[in-house]
């Protein structure tokens, strides 16, 4: 069923480089990265845009009624652009994985298409889609002759419907350029602004220190030899949602996850009585991999180190630290240390058993982090 047409803003943020990125990198991590970026764009919506559909690398937004002001449009473009690149900057500084997707995510770019026209909604059962010639025009404009990799394009119908468009030269971050494109549906006139000058407004990620402040004391040490390659053991350990499958006394489902890919600042909570935990201080070398996990209260931390024994065995070590305080250290030794050590012994057994099952099946763990030693990373 089609509803009557009504004046509508069509607004499409499009992630450029998507096809090459997905085609030439690891599908699992590229999918997660694109999902995070699309979510970032959705969260930056401040002018009441509705989502018609998400099209892999783009979001088809719309808003019925009066055209937005030039100030609204420019502010919306700027907010989405800055949030998009701030996310990529933080991803670059916090990443651990060196797979193709994680390593080249910073090459992704963003462009915007904004159009205004008469649109109808096509309703088929519970599904609703935008329908009309102007929807086609907006999609056609994603392919054009603009030389810039990142830009915001505004069609003439939108400019004419926007009563304050004359304010753009004063409000914009760069000069407005004009062009025209010929499509099978006819010629389309538009103006556009390069987005490169907005990169100056993208903030650098703030330094974050997740470690326990002040002087610490080691209060526990547990280790075991896992009959599996170091890389496999790390892939299992770094799969935070999987912790519920092998960690003793873990909750049925891991919660408080803030990233789909293991990285600096990744959080999780797997124990009912435990606080959420932050992963940090990752180091990868040819013969060892280490990282720390500190609870959000920053009063207890575990440093995990995996040592390569040979191609088939890994020595896994967990060392516990807490703030140096004679009283709390005594309480820990008297009431907690024994149970924690027992839980770790059983946990190592579970980890070894799961890795053995993978080897016997001739398979790898479904979640993989590609590590790279520091000398290679610096090269």
TORTI-158214 format. One record per residue (C-alpha): residue number from 1; residue in three letters; x negated, y, z negated. Coordinates in steps of 0.2 Angstrom, whole numbers. Layout:
REM residues N
<node num="NUM" residu="ALA" px="X" py="Y" pz="Z"/>
...
END
This chain:
REM residues 379
<node num="1" residu="UNK" px="0" py="0" pz="0"/>
<node num="2" residu="UNK" px="-7" py="17" pz="5"/>
<node num="3" residu="UNK" px="-3" py="33" pz="-6"/>
<node num="4" residu="UNK" px="-2" py="50" pz="2"/>
<node num="5" residu="UNK" px="-18" py="59" pz="6"/>
<node num="6" residu="UNK" px="-24" py="73" pz="-5"/>
<node num="7" residu="UNK" px="-39" py="84" pz="-5"/>
<node num="8" residu="UNK" px="-54" py="75" pz="-13"/>
<node num="9" residu="UNK" px="-72" py="77" pz="-17"/>
<node num="10" residu="UNK" px="-83" py="62" pz="-11"/>
<node num="11" residu="UNK" px="-100" py="62" pz="-20"/>
<node num="12" residu="UNK" px="-113" py="48" pz="-17"/>
<node num="13" residu="UNK" px="-129" py="47" pz="-26"/>
<node num="14" residu="UNK" px="-140" py="34" pz="-15"/>
<node num="15" residu="UNK" px="-156" py="25" pz="-21"/>
<node num="16" residu="UNK" px="-167" py="26" pz="-6"/>
<node num="17" residu="UNK" px="-180" py="12" pz="-3"/>
<node num="18" residu="UNK" px="-168" py="0" pz="-10"/>
<node num="19" residu="UNK" px="-168" py="-13" pz="4"/>
<node num="20" residu="UNK" px="-187" py="-14" pz="5"/>
<node num="21" residu="UNK" px="-188" py="-14" pz="-14"/>
<node num="22" residu="UNK" px="-176" py="-29" pz="-15"/>
<node num="23" residu="UNK" px="-183" py="-38" pz="0"/>
<node num="24" residu="UNK" px="-201" py="-38" pz="-5"/>
<node num="25" residu="UNK" px="-201" py="-40" pz="-23"/>
<node num="26" residu="UNK" px="-195" py="-52" pz="-36"/>
<node num="27" residu="UNK" px="-176" py="-53" pz="-35"/>
<node num="28" residu="UNK" px="-173" py="-55" pz="-54"/>
<node num="29" residu="UNK" px="-183" py="-39" pz="-60"/>
<node num="30" residu="UNK" px="-178" py="-29" pz="-45"/>
<node num="31" residu="UNK" px="-159" py="-32" pz="-49"/>
<node num="32" residu="UNK" px="-162" py="-27" pz="-67"/>
<node num="33" residu="UNK" px="-171" py="-11" pz="-62"/>
<node num="34" residu="UNK" px="-158" py="-6" pz="-50"/>
<node num="35" residu="UNK" px="-144" py="-9" pz="-62"/>
<node num="36" residu="UNK" px="-153" py="2" pz="-75"/>
<node num="37" residu="UNK" px="-154" py="16" pz="-63"/>
<node num="38" residu="UNK" px="-136" py="15" pz="-58"/>
<node num="39" residu="UNK" px="-131" py="15" pz="-76"/>
<node num="40" residu="UNK" px="-142" py="30" pz="-79"/>
<node num="41" residu="UNK" px="-132" py="39" pz="-64"/>
<node num="42" residu="UNK" px="-115" py="34" pz="-71"/>
<node num="43" residu="UNK" px="-120" py="41" pz="-89"/>
<node num="44" residu="UNK" px="-125" py="57" pz="-81"/>
<node num="45" residu="UNK" px="-108" py="61" pz="-74"/>
<node num="46" residu="UNK" px="-102" py="77" pz="-81"/>
<node num="47" residu="UNK" px="-89" py="84" pz="-69"/>
<node num="48" residu="UNK" px="-76" py="71" pz="-71"/>
<node num="49" residu="UNK" px="-80" py="60" pz="-56"/>
<node num="50" residu="UNK" px="-71" py="43" pz="-54"/>
<node num="51" residu="UNK" px="-80" py="28" pz="-48"/>
<node num="52" residu="UNK" px="-72" py="20" pz="-32"/>
<node num="53" residu="UNK" px="-85" py="7" pz="-30"/>
<node num="54" residu="UNK" px="-104" py="3" pz="-33"/>
<node num="55" residu="UNK" px="-112" py="-2" pz="-16"/>
<node num="56" residu="UNK" px="-128" py="-11" pz="-21"/>
<node num="57" residu="UNK" px="-139" py="5" pz="-20"/>
<node num="58" residu="UNK" px="-126" py="18" pz="-21"/>
<node num="59" residu="UNK" px="-111" py="24" pz="-31"/>
<node num="60" residu="UNK" px="-96" py="31" pz="-22"/>
<node num="61" residu="UNK" px="-89" py="44" pz="-34"/>
<node num="62" residu="UNK" px="-73" py="54" pz="-30"/>
<node num="63" residu="UNK" px="-63" py="68" pz="-38"/>
<node num="64" residu="UNK" px="-45" py="73" pz="-33"/>
<node num="65" residu="UNK" px="-40" py="91" pz="-32"/>
<node num="66" residu="UNK" px="-49" py="107" pz="-31"/>
<node num="67" residu="UNK" px="-66" py="107" pz="-25"/>
<node num="68" residu="UNK" px="-80" py="110" pz="-38"/>
<node num="69" residu="UNK" px="-89" py="126" pz="-40"/>
<node num="70" residu="UNK" px="-107" py="128" pz="-33"/>
<node num="71" residu="UNK" px="-113" py="129" pz="-51"/>
<node num="72" residu="UNK" px="-104" py="112" pz="-55"/>
<node num="73" residu="UNK" px="-111" py="103" pz="-40"/>
<node num="74" residu="UNK" px="-129" py="109" pz="-42"/>
<node num="75" residu="UNK" px="-129" py="106" pz="-61"/>
<node num="76" residu="UNK" px="-123" py="88" pz="-58"/>
<node num="77" residu="UNK" px="-136" py="85" pz="-44"/>
<node num="78" residu="UNK" px="-150" py="91" pz="-56"/>
<node num="79" residu="UNK" px="-144" py="81" pz="-71"/>
<node num="80" residu="UNK" px="-143" py="65" pz="-61"/>
<node num="81" residu="UNK" px="-159" py="68" pz="-52"/>
<node num="82" residu="UNK" px="-169" py="72" pz="-68"/>
<node num="83" residu="UNK" px="-161" py="57" pz="-78"/>
<node num="84" residu="UNK" px="-165" py="46" pz="-64"/>
<node num="85" residu="UNK" px="-184" py="51" pz="-63"/>
<node num="86" residu="UNK" px="-186" py="52" pz="-82"/>
<node num="87" residu="UNK" px="-180" py="34" pz="-83"/>
<node num="88" residu="UNK" px="-193" py="29" pz="-69"/>
<node num="89" residu="UNK" px="-207" py="38" pz="-78"/>
<node num="90" residu="UNK" px="-203" py="30" pz="-95"/>
<node num="91" residu="UNK" px="-202" py="13" pz="-86"/>
<node num="92" residu="UNK" px="-219" py="16" pz="-79"/>
<node num="93" residu="UNK" px="-227" py="20" pz="-95"/>
<node num="94" residu="UNK" px="-218" py="6" pz="-105"/>
<node num="95" residu="UNK" px="-219" py="-8" pz="-93"/>
<node num="96" residu="UNK" px="-228" py="-24" pz="-97"/>
<node num="97" residu="UNK" px="-224" py="-35" pz="-81"/>
<node num="98" residu="UNK" px="-235" py="-33" pz="-66"/>
<node num="99" residu="UNK" px="-223" py="-41" pz="-53"/>
<node num="100" residu="UNK" px="-220" py="-32" pz="-37"/>
<node num="101" residu="UNK" px="-203" py="-25" pz="-43"/>
<node num="102" residu="UNK" px="-210" py="-18" pz="-59"/>
<node num="103" residu="UNK" px="-226" py="-11" pz="-51"/>
<node num="104" residu="UNK" px="-217" py="-2" pz="-37"/>
<node num="105" residu="UNK" px="-201" py="4" pz="-46"/>
<node num="106" residu="UNK" px="-208" py="22" pz="-46"/>
<node num="107" residu="UNK" px="-208" py="23" pz="-27"/>
<node num="108" residu="UNK" px="-189" py="23" pz="-27"/>
<node num="109" residu="UNK" px="-181" py="40" pz="-23"/>
<node num="110" residu="UNK" px="-163" py="47" pz="-24"/>
<node num="111" residu="UNK" px="-152" py="57" pz="-12"/>
<node num="112" residu="UNK" px="-135" py="64" pz="-13"/>
<node num="113" residu="UNK" px="-121" py="66" pz="-1"/>
<node num="114" residu="UNK" px="-106" py="78" pz="-5"/>
<node num="115" residu="UNK" px="-91" py="80" pz="6"/>
<node num="116" residu="UNK" px="-73" py="86" pz="4"/>
<node num="117" residu="UNK" px="-58" py="80" pz="14"/>
<node num="118" residu="UNK" px="-41" py="72" pz="14"/>
<node num="119" residu="UNK" px="-42" py="55" pz="6"/>
<node num="120" residu="UNK" px="-29" py="41" pz="2"/>
<node num="121" residu="UNK" px="-30" py="27" pz="-10"/>
<node num="122" residu="UNK" px="-27" py="9" pz="-3"/>
<node num="123" residu="UNK" px="-20" py="-2" pz="-16"/>
<node num="124" residu="UNK" px="-21" py="-21" pz="-13"/>
<node num="125" residu="UNK" px="-14" py="-30" pz="-29"/>
<node num="126" residu="UNK" px="-26" py="-24" pz="-43"/>
<node num="127" residu="UNK" px="-39" py="-17" pz="-32"/>
<node num="128" residu="UNK" px="-40" py="1" pz="-26"/>
<node num="129" residu="UNK" px="-51" py="9" pz="-13"/>
<node num="130" residu="UNK" px="-53" py="26" pz="-5"/>
<node num="131" residu="UNK" px="-46" py="26" pz="13"/>
<node num="132" residu="UNK" px="-47" py="39" pz="27"/>
<node num="133" residu="UNK" px="-58" py="46" pz="40"/>
<node num="134" residu="UNK" px="-68" py="57" pz="28"/>
<node num="135" residu="UNK" px="-73" py="42" pz="18"/>
<node num="136" residu="UNK" px="-81" py="36" pz="34"/>
<node num="137" residu="UNK" px="-89" py="53" pz="37"/>
<node num="138" residu="UNK" px="-97" py="53" pz="20"/>
<node num="139" residu="UNK" px="-105" py="36" pz="23"/>
<node num="140" residu="UNK" px="-111" py="40" pz="40"/>
<node num="141" residu="UNK" px="-121" py="55" pz="32"/>
<node num="142" residu="UNK" px="-132" py="43" pz="23"/>
<node num="143" residu="UNK" px="-140" py="41" pz="39"/>
<node num="144" residu="UNK" px="-147" py="57" pz="46"/>
<node num="145" residu="UNK" px="-162" py="66" pz="52"/>
<node num="146" residu="UNK" px="-167" py="76" pz="36"/>
<node num="147" residu="UNK" px="-186" py="74" pz="34"/>
<node num="148" residu="UNK" px="-186" py="75" pz="15"/>
<node num="149" residu="UNK" px="-185" py="58" pz="5"/>
<node num="150" residu="UNK" px="-175" py="66" pz="-8"/>
<node num="151" residu="UNK" px="-161" py="79" pz="-5"/>
<node num="152" residu="UNK" px="-144" py="85" pz="-8"/>
<node num="153" residu="UNK" px="-132" py="86" pz="7"/>
<node num="154" residu="UNK" px="-116" py="97" pz="7"/>
<node num="155" residu="UNK" px="-105" py="96" pz="22"/>
<node num="156" residu="UNK" px="-97" py="112" pz="29"/>
<node num="157" residu="UNK" px="-79" py="107" pz="24"/>
<node num="158" residu="UNK" px="-85" py="106" pz="6"/>
<node num="159" residu="UNK" px="-94" py="123" pz="7"/>
<node num="160" residu="UNK" px="-78" py="131" pz="14"/>
<node num="161" residu="UNK" px="-67" py="123" pz="0"/>
<node num="162" residu="UNK" px="-79" py="130" pz="-13"/>
<node num="163" residu="UNK" px="-75" py="148" pz="-17"/>
<node num="164" residu="UNK" px="-92" py="151" pz="-26"/>
<node num="165" residu="UNK" px="-104" py="144" pz="-13"/>
<node num="166" residu="UNK" px="-111" py="161" pz="-10"/>
<node num="167" residu="UNK" px="-119" py="159" pz="-27"/>
<node num="168" residu="UNK" px="-130" py="145" pz="-21"/>
<node num="169" residu="UNK" px="-145" py="155" pz="-16"/>
<node num="170" residu="UNK" px="-146" py="162" pz="-34"/>
<node num="171" residu="UNK" px="-143" py="146" pz="-43"/>
<node num="172" residu="UNK" px="-152" py="134" pz="-32"/>
<node num="173" residu="UNK" px="-170" py="128" pz="-36"/>
<node num="174" residu="UNK" px="-176" py="130" pz="-17"/>
<node num="175" residu="UNK" px="-170" py="137" pz="-1"/>
<node num="176" residu="UNK" px="-154" py="130" pz="8"/>
<node num="177" residu="UNK" px="-157" py="123" pz="25"/>
<node num="178" residu="UNK" px="-144" py="120" pz="39"/>
<node num="179" residu="UNK" px="-142" py="106" pz="51"/>
<node num="180" residu="UNK" px="-129" py="96" pz="61"/>
<node num="181" residu="UNK" px="-127" py="77" pz="65"/>
<node num="182" residu="UNK" px="-118" py="69" pz="79"/>
<node num="183" residu="UNK" px="-109" py="53" pz="75"/>
<node num="184" residu="UNK" px="-97" py="41" pz="83"/>
<node num="185" residu="UNK" px="-83" py="51" pz="74"/>
<node num="186" residu="UNK" px="-89" py="67" pz="80"/>
<node num="187" residu="UNK" px="-102" py="81" pz="75"/>
<node num="188" residu="UNK" px="-104" py="85" pz="56"/>
<node num="189" residu="UNK" px="-111" py="102" pz="51"/>
<node num="190" residu="UNK" px="-120" py="103" pz="34"/>
<node num="191" residu="UNK" px="-133" py="111" pz="23"/>
<node num="192" residu="UNK" px="-145" py="103" pz="11"/>
<node num="193" residu="UNK" px="-158" py="107" pz="-2"/>
<node num="194" residu="UNK" px="-174" py="97" pz="-5"/>
<node num="195" residu="UNK" px="-175" py="89" pz="-22"/>
<node num="196" residu="UNK" px="-194" py="89" pz="-24"/>
<node num="197" residu="UNK" px="-195" py="105" pz="-34"/>
<node num="198" residu="UNK" px="-184" py="97" pz="-47"/>
<node num="199" residu="UNK" px="-198" py="85" pz="-51"/>
<node num="200" residu="UNK" px="-206" py="99" pz="-62"/>
<node num="201" residu="UNK" px="-191" py="98" pz="-73"/>
<node num="202" residu="UNK" px="-193" py="79" pz="-76"/>
<node num="203" residu="UNK" px="-200" py="77" pz="-94"/>
<node num="204" residu="UNK" px="-214" py="66" pz="-98"/>
<node num="205" residu="UNK" px="-210" py="52" pz="-110"/>
<node num="206" residu="UNK" px="-213" py="57" pz="-128"/>
<node num="207" residu="UNK" px="-227" py="46" pz="-136"/>
<node num="208" residu="UNK" px="-219" py="33" pz="-147"/>
<node num="209" residu="UNK" px="-228" py="24" pz="-161"/>
<node num="210" residu="UNK" px="-218" py="9" pz="-168"/>
<node num="211" residu="UNK" px="-232" py="3" pz="-180"/>
<node num="212" residu="UNK" px="-230" py="3" pz="-199"/>
<node num="213" residu="UNK" px="-236" py="20" pz="-205"/>
<node num="214" residu="UNK" px="-251" py="20" pz="-218"/>
<node num="215" residu="UNK" px="-261" py="6" pz="-224"/>
<node num="216" residu="UNK" px="-255" py="-12" pz="-222"/>
<node num="217" residu="UNK" px="-259" py="-29" pz="-229"/>
<node num="218" residu="UNK" px="-258" py="-46" pz="-221"/>
<node num="219" residu="UNK" px="-246" py="-57" pz="-230"/>
<node num="220" residu="UNK" px="-244" py="-72" pz="-219"/>
<node num="221" residu="UNK" px="-252" py="-82" pz="-206"/>
<node num="222" residu="UNK" px="-245" py="-96" pz="-196"/>
<node num="223" residu="UNK" px="-251" py="-105" pz="-180"/>
<node num="224" residu="UNK" px="-249" py="-120" pz="-169"/>
<node num="225" residu="UNK" px="-255" py="-128" pz="-153"/>
<node num="226" residu="UNK" px="-242" py="-128" pz="-140"/>
<node num="227" residu="UNK" px="-244" py="-141" pz="-126"/>
<node num="228" residu="UNK" px="-241" py="-129" pz="-112"/>
<node num="229" residu="UNK" px="-250" py="-116" pz="-102"/>
<node num="230" residu="UNK" px="-252" py="-99" pz="-110"/>
<node num="231" residu="UNK" px="-242" py="-90" pz="-96"/>
<node num="232" residu="UNK" px="-227" py="-102" pz="-99"/>
<node num="233" residu="UNK" px="-227" py="-100" pz="-118"/>
<node num="234" residu="UNK" px="-227" py="-81" pz="-116"/>
<node num="235" residu="UNK" px="-213" py="-82" pz="-103"/>
<node num="236" residu="UNK" px="-202" py="-91" pz="-116"/>
<node num="237" residu="UNK" px="-207" py="-80" pz="-131"/>
<node num="238" residu="UNK" px="-204" py="-64" pz="-121"/>
<node num="239" residu="UNK" px="-187" py="-69" pz="-116"/>
<node num="240" residu="UNK" px="-178" py="-60" pz="-130"/>
<node num="241" residu="UNK" px="-160" py="-67" pz="-127"/>
<node num="242" residu="UNK" px="-168" py="-85" pz="-127"/>
<node num="243" residu="UNK" px="-174" py="-83" pz="-145"/>
<node num="244" residu="UNK" px="-158" py="-90" pz="-151"/>
<node num="245" residu="UNK" px="-162" py="-107" pz="-143"/>
<node num="246" residu="UNK" px="-178" py="-110" pz="-152"/>
<node num="247" residu="UNK" px="-181" py="-99" pz="-167"/>
<node num="248" residu="UNK" px="-175" py="-107" pz="-183"/>
<node num="249" residu="UNK" px="-160" py="-100" pz="-192"/>
<node num="250" residu="UNK" px="-157" py="-88" pz="-177"/>
<node num="251" residu="UNK" px="-140" py="-81" pz="-173"/>
<node num="252" residu="UNK" px="-130" py="-90" pz="-159"/>
<node num="253" residu="UNK" px="-132" py="-74" pz="-149"/>
<node num="254" residu="UNK" px="-146" py="-61" pz="-149"/>
<node num="255" residu="UNK" px="-140" py="-44" pz="-151"/>
<node num="256" residu="UNK" px="-147" py="-26" pz="-151"/>
<node num="257" residu="UNK" px="-155" py="-28" pz="-134"/>
<node num="258" residu="UNK" px="-159" py="-12" pz="-125"/>
<node num="259" residu="UNK" px="-169" py="-18" pz="-110"/>
<node num="260" residu="UNK" px="-166" py="-33" pz="-98"/>
<node num="261" residu="UNK" px="-185" py="-34" pz="-95"/>
<node num="262" residu="UNK" px="-197" py="-36" pz="-109"/>
<node num="263" residu="UNK" px="-207" py="-20" pz="-111"/>
<node num="264" residu="UNK" px="-214" py="-8" pz="-124"/>
<node num="265" residu="UNK" px="-200" py="-2" pz="-135"/>
<node num="266" residu="UNK" px="-189" py="-17" pz="-131"/>
<node num="267" residu="UNK" px="-177" py="-21" pz="-146"/>
<node num="268" residu="UNK" px="-168" py="-37" pz="-152"/>
<node num="269" residu="UNK" px="-160" py="-44" pz="-167"/>
<node num="270" residu="UNK" px="-160" py="-63" pz="-169"/>
<node num="271" residu="UNK" px="-158" py="-66" pz="-187"/>
<node num="272" residu="UNK" px="-143" py="-63" pz="-197"/>
<node num="273" residu="UNK" px="-152" py="-56" pz="-212"/>
<node num="274" residu="UNK" px="-165" py="-47" pz="-202"/>
<node num="275" residu="UNK" px="-166" py="-30" pz="-195"/>
<node num="276" residu="UNK" px="-167" py="-25" pz="-177"/>
<node num="277" residu="UNK" px="-185" py="-27" pz="-171"/>
<node num="278" residu="UNK" px="-195" py="-17" pz="-158"/>
<node num="279" residu="UNK" px="-209" py="-25" pz="-147"/>
<node num="280" residu="UNK" px="-224" py="-15" pz="-144"/>
<node num="281" residu="UNK" px="-243" py="-14" pz="-142"/>
<node num="282" residu="UNK" px="-245" py="-27" pz="-128"/>
<node num="283" residu="UNK" px="-262" py="-33" pz="-122"/>
<node num="284" residu="UNK" px="-265" py="-45" pz="-109"/>
<node num="285" residu="UNK" px="-283" py="-53" pz="-106"/>
<node num="286" residu="UNK" px="-288" py="-69" pz="-96"/>
<node num="287" residu="UNK" px="-290" py="-79" pz="-112"/>
<node num="288" residu="UNK" px="-276" py="-71" pz="-123"/>
<node num="289" residu="UNK" px="-260" py="-61" pz="-124"/>
<node num="290" residu="UNK" px="-254" py="-52" pz="-139"/>
<node num="291" residu="UNK" px="-240" py="-40" pz="-144"/>
<node num="292" residu="UNK" px="-232" py="-34" pz="-160"/>
<node num="293" residu="UNK" px="-214" py="-34" pz="-167"/>
<node num="294" residu="UNK" px="-210" py="-22" pz="-180"/>
<node num="295" residu="UNK" px="-193" py="-20" pz="-188"/>
<node num="296" residu="UNK" px="-184" py="-3" pz="-186"/>
<node num="297" residu="UNK" px="-187" py="1" pz="-205"/>
<node num="298" residu="UNK" px="-206" py="0" pz="-200"/>
<node num="299" residu="UNK" px="-210" py="-10" pz="-216"/>
<node num="300" residu="UNK" px="-214" py="-27" pz="-209"/>
<node num="301" residu="UNK" px="-222" py="-32" pz="-193"/>
<node num="302" residu="UNK" px="-228" py="-48" pz="-185"/>
<node num="303" residu="UNK" px="-242" py="-48" pz="-173"/>
<node num="304" residu="UNK" px="-241" py="-63" pz="-160"/>
<node num="305" residu="UNK" px="-257" py="-69" pz="-151"/>
<node num="306" residu="UNK" px="-258" py="-83" pz="-138"/>
<node num="307" residu="UNK" px="-275" py="-90" pz="-135"/>
<node num="308" residu="UNK" px="-278" py="-100" pz="-120"/>
<node num="309" residu="UNK" px="-286" py="-117" pz="-126"/>
<node num="310" residu="UNK" px="-286" py="-124" pz="-108"/>
<node num="311" residu="UNK" px="-275" py="-125" pz="-93"/>
<node num="312" residu="UNK" px="-262" py="-136" pz="-102"/>
<node num="313" residu="UNK" px="-263" py="-130" pz="-120"/>
<node num="314" residu="UNK" px="-260" py="-113" pz="-130"/>
<node num="315" residu="UNK" px="-264" py="-109" pz="-148"/>
<node num="316" residu="UNK" px="-250" py="-98" pz="-154"/>
<node num="317" residu="UNK" px="-254" py="-87" pz="-169"/>
<node num="318" residu="UNK" px="-242" py="-76" pz="-180"/>
<node num="319" residu="UNK" px="-249" py="-64" pz="-193"/>
<node num="320" residu="UNK" px="-237" py="-55" pz="-204"/>
<node num="321" residu="UNK" px="-240" py="-37" pz="-211"/>
<node num="322" residu="UNK" px="-232" py="-26" pz="-223"/>
<node num="323" residu="UNK" px="-235" py="-9" pz="-231"/>
<node num="324" residu="UNK" px="-249" py="-11" pz="-244"/>
<node num="325" residu="UNK" px="-240" py="-11" pz="-261"/>
<node num="326" residu="UNK" px="-245" py="-23" pz="-275"/>
<node num="327" residu="UNK" px="-227" py="-25" pz="-281"/>
<node num="328" residu="UNK" px="-218" py="-29" pz="-265"/>
<node num="329" residu="UNK" px="-233" py="-40" pz="-259"/>
<node num="330" residu="UNK" px="-230" py="-50" pz="-275"/>
<node num="331" residu="UNK" px="-211" py="-51" pz="-272"/>
<node num="332" residu="UNK" px="-215" py="-57" pz="-254"/>
<node num="333" residu="UNK" px="-227" py="-71" pz="-260"/>
<node num="334" residu="UNK" px="-215" py="-77" pz="-274"/>
<node num="335" residu="UNK" px="-198" py="-77" pz="-265"/>
<node num="336" residu="UNK" px="-200" py="-76" pz="-246"/>
<node num="337" residu="UNK" px="-217" py="-82" pz="-240"/>
<node num="338" residu="UNK" px="-214" py="-101" pz="-242"/>
<node num="339" residu="UNK" px="-197" py="-101" pz="-233"/>
<node num="340" residu="UNK" px="-204" py="-90" pz="-219"/>
<node num="341" residu="UNK" px="-219" py="-102" pz="-217"/>
<node num="342" residu="UNK" px="-207" py="-117" pz="-216"/>
<node num="343" residu="UNK" px="-196" py="-108" pz="-203"/>
<node num="344" residu="UNK" px="-212" py="-104" pz="-192"/>
<node num="345" residu="UNK" px="-218" py="-122" pz="-193"/>
<node num="346" residu="UNK" px="-201" py="-128" pz="-187"/>
<node num="347" residu="UNK" px="-200" py="-114" pz="-174"/>
<node num="348" residu="UNK" px="-217" py="-119" pz="-166"/>
<node num="349" residu="UNK" px="-210" py="-137" pz="-165"/>
<node num="350" residu="UNK" px="-195" py="-131" pz="-156"/>
<node num="351" residu="UNK" px="-205" py="-120" pz="-144"/>
<node num="352" residu="UNK" px="-217" py="-134" pz="-140"/>
<node num="353" residu="UNK" px="-202" py="-146" pz="-137"/>
<node num="354" residu="UNK" px="-194" py="-134" pz="-125"/>
<node num="355" residu="UNK" px="-210" py="-131" pz="-115"/>
<node num="356" residu="UNK" px="-213" py="-149" pz="-114"/>
<node num="357" residu="UNK" px="-196" py="-152" pz="-107"/>
<node num="358" residu="UNK" px="-200" py="-139" pz="-93"/>
<node num="359" residu="UNK" px="-216" py="-148" pz="-89"/>
<node num="360" residu="UNK" px="-208" py="-165" pz="-88"/>
<node num="361" residu="UNK" px="-194" py="-158" pz="-77"/>
<node num="362" residu="UNK" px="-208" py="-150" pz="-66"/>
<node num="363" residu="UNK" px="-199" py="-132" pz="-68"/>
<node num="364" residu="UNK" px="-203" py="-115" pz="-75"/>
<node num="365" residu="UNK" px="-194" py="-105" pz="-88"/>
<node num="366" residu="UNK" px="-180" py="-95" pz="-79"/>
<node num="367" residu="UNK" px="-187" py="-79" pz="-86"/>
<node num="368" residu="UNK" px="-204" py="-74" pz="-80"/>
<node num="369" residu="UNK" px="-216" py="-59" pz="-85"/>
<node num="370" residu="UNK" px="-231" py="-58" pz="-73"/>
<node num="371" residu="UNK" px="-246" py="-53" pz="-84"/>
<node num="372" residu="UNK" px="-262" py="-45" pz="-79"/>
<node num="373" residu="UNK" px="-278" py="-43" pz="-88"/>
<node num="374" residu="UNK" px="-283" py="-25" pz="-93"/>
<node num="375" residu="UNK" px="-298" py="-25" pz="-81"/>
<node num="376" residu="UNK" px="-287" py="-29" pz="-66"/>
<node num="377" residu="UNK" px="-274" py="-16" pz="-71"/>
<node num="378" residu="UNK" px="-287" py="-2" pz="-72"/>
<node num="379" residu="UNK" px="-294" py="-6" pz="-55"/>
END
